Amino acid sequence: MESRIEVRSLHKSFGAITAVNDISCEVRTGDVLGFLGPNGAGKTTAMRMITGYLTPDKGSVSVCGIDVLKHPVAAKEKLGYLPEGAPLYPEMTPASFLGFVARIRGIEGSERTIRLSEIAELVHLKEVWKQPIETLSKGFKRRLGLAQAILHDPPVLVLDEPTDGLDPNQKREVRDLVKTMAKDKAIIISTHILEEVRDVCNRAIIITRGKIVANGTPMELEAMSSYHNAVSILLSAKQEESLTTALNDLPDVARVLSETVNSDTVLCTAFPQNGRPILAKIADLLNSGPWHILELRQESGRLDEVFHNLTVPAKDPNEGGRA
């Protein structure tokens, strides 16, 4: 697939604070790249530089082969950008605002009428089409921000938390729309919702303190979790001790964690040595034993654990008060 976004060694500082430190990535047609990171990690600053709204101290960005710093207007013609808290004109209506954006984008005449109708249908704005923007809910304002980003059907989209403020049904609609658009576009989205990464993104990077600390597919990131290839077993609390003992005796099991589900049942999770698959050996053990198993599943890994491990500094064991 054709490369649409190329980011090379971006740096940005604000005084003594380094917001972005040597970030590089490439996004091709068909890619949905997720930007993950805690608040203040540098995601929004990086996206502003990628879209040409903020000048980097060092590094370069090209969009569809166009240098964003040298030819910003030409590059932005290829871009759709939904910024954090997308600014809107409160006294305008969605109809007048998007009509204004269409004129700026050079969409005129019957083409503009057709495109506005398509966008109103696509992002479900018809019921508030003539309503002042200042009276809209946060969800409708977010959808309107998304509408202006995709109005001119650009080959590249940069979306800063596109589902922020939306209810669960609206989130699903936007995710489905992003997946549909990704077939012929290159898309970057930032999100705090790990479920969104699994559902929408085919690649993800984790940023913390301005640096990329992980880069891969969601499956590759999940493989960094201690839960990767772990096996969880739901059974009667009365059988927990004997099963835990048997699991710990298996050579490929590193440890077993037991969690009480309720007064009658327990969830036992067996963690593998070095992430090696252990499901088959555990299945053989269970088939040969006296245990009554209510549920058995293999874990793919947990993104929330990977995210936490990479973005929260490890505590110094020497810190803290005296006992």
Helices and strands as residue ranges (DSSP letters): E 3-14, E 17-28, E 32-36, H 43-50, E 58-63, E 66-67, H 72-77, E 79-82, H 94-104, H 109-122, G 126-128, G 133-135, H 138-150, E 156-160, H 168-181, E 186-190, H 194-200, E 203-208, E 211-216, H 218-222, E 231-236, G 237-239, H 240-248, E 253-260, E 265-272, G 273-275, H 279-288, E 293-298, H 303-311
